[in-house]
Amino acid sequence: MAEQKDLFKDIISHCKEYGFVFPSSEIYDGLSAVYDYGEFGVELKKNLREYWWRSMVQLQDNIVGIDAAIFMHPATWKASGHVDAFNDPMIDNKDSKKRYRADTLIEDYISKIEAKVQKEVDKARMRFGETFDEQQFRTTNARVIENQQKIDSINARMKQALEENDMQAMKQIIVDCDIADPISGTRNWTDVRQFNLMFATQVGSLAEESSTVYLRPETAQGIFVNFLNVQKTGRMKIPFGIAQTGKAFRNEIVARQFIFRMREFEQMEMQFFIKPGTETDWYKHWKDSRMQWHLALGFPAANYRFHDHLKLAHYAKAACDIEFNFPFGFKELEGIHSRSDFDLSQHEKFSGKKLQYFDPDLNENFVPYVIETSVGLDRLFLATIAASYHEEQVPTSVEGEEASRVVLRIPPFLAPIKVAVLPLTKKDGLPEKALEIFNLLRHQHMCQYEEKDSIGRRYRRMDAIGTPYCITIDHQTLTDNTVTIRERDSMKQDRIAVEAVEKIVADRVKWPS
């Protein structure tokens, strides 16, 4: 655990040092849980957004995109249930004066028990080798069974407490599990209370009740209120989806773990409108599809898992998360929800306008059901950095530099800088030739030109920001019109003709189909 905490600190430090993420308003000592994306961070974020958009909209036959406003009529949030039910259960430790989400404290406690179970499984796997049957071991080993029963019992109690909004029962779970404050180490807890997470503000010149609006806590409602606009103008037929990306805002009382939980964040959501009665099949379809999308990034499959929700949201018939193994453990990366017809029906009720689909084949109207997929762009950014970050030893003879390096093995099509163009020296006509190649490539790719420091140090800088390829122009280039292309992960260098550079780079950093 300590090693994981150190890794997380190293990743946070790396993000700042190399221009990925900065604390917001840092010259004024910052603003808690708010961050700015630097010159390389904004490129990686843009590429992740485009990767999602290409696969969710461009390559789909029945999904289109919109960009809804951040401000919406306040009745929207009454209809959606956010005004009355968008709460988190909070608890304070009287000694450390720190505030925590009660459900998160309990989930972290469960994770520790799960880690004990996994340790037993791993030990058994090493002992029995290829003959090991994990399922049989989990159902027969006494320690594993005991710990699993404890997990199931705590989960059942928490589910019931959350569903019944019983905050005293939530505290009792914390007391019974003997959960201590991570900072003070004491168990001196307050009662559990609910906190609404929406930011309220005023529009217009008068601070009246009627002028109160909210910064949207999610992007989904902008899709629901535009359902008929898109369906009619796009001549869409059920089943079809509406996607959008954009900022959302939540007054997180407990905002920590870097960009994992922020007060201003970006979501990438798609609402898929379907005929009632088909929701089970479509829910499974989007669960499988979204997991395959994440796995297509090429990071180890062991970093991902499904986690079914203990407490369903007020609108949901089924819900699960795709969790990622961040440096601080498995946490939610994307949610998939079967929302029934709750949202459209509620907006019908509150607006007095029909939000129904006419099915020409059935010759009838109905309120569609909805399957939602929602991934946090900032969390996807953090997952990509965490999975790509490597500290490794290299032979001292390689590139004439130090025996270690930090490298971000970001998939080439997502890398902030696709190729660096580097003249070996700042004289003898090498910079002029390098700039010719740089100006050729920059029209198709984000490129960087560098001539300062030794070539080895420049390679190390490119490794640290995840640049997959470096083109080096040396004195041989001037005689035979060839350059070296260096591959980031293997550090292998090949000699190629200048006229082939454009095509080779394009082939190696192209988007997946």
Buried (B, 14 or more C-beta within 10 A) or exposed (E): EEEEEEBBEBBBEBBBEBBBBBBBEEEEEEEEBBBEBBEBBBBBBBBBBBBBBBBBBEEBEEBBBBEBEBEBEBEBBEBBBBBEEBBBBBBBBEBBEBBBBBBBBBBBBBBEBBEBBEEBBEEBBEEEEEEEEEEEBBEEBEEBEEBBEBBEEBBEBBBBBBEEEBBEBBBBBBEEBEBBBEEBEEBEBEEBBBBBBBBEEEEEEEEEEEEEBBBBBBBBBBBBBBBBEBBEEEEBEBBBBBBBBBEBBBBBBBBEBBBBBBBBBBBBBBBBBBBEEBBEEBBBBBBEEBBEBBEEBEBEEEBBBEBEBBBBBEBBBBBBBBBBBBBBBBBBBBBBBBBBBBBBBBBBEBBEEEBBBEBEEEEEEBBBBBBBBBBBBBBBBBBBBBBBBEEEEBEEEEBEBEEEBBBBBBBBBBBBBBBBBBBBBEEEEBBEBBBEBBEBBBEEBBBBBBBEEEBEBBBBBBBBBBBBBBBBBBEEBEEEEBBBBBBBEEBEBEEBEBEEBBEBBBEBBEEEE
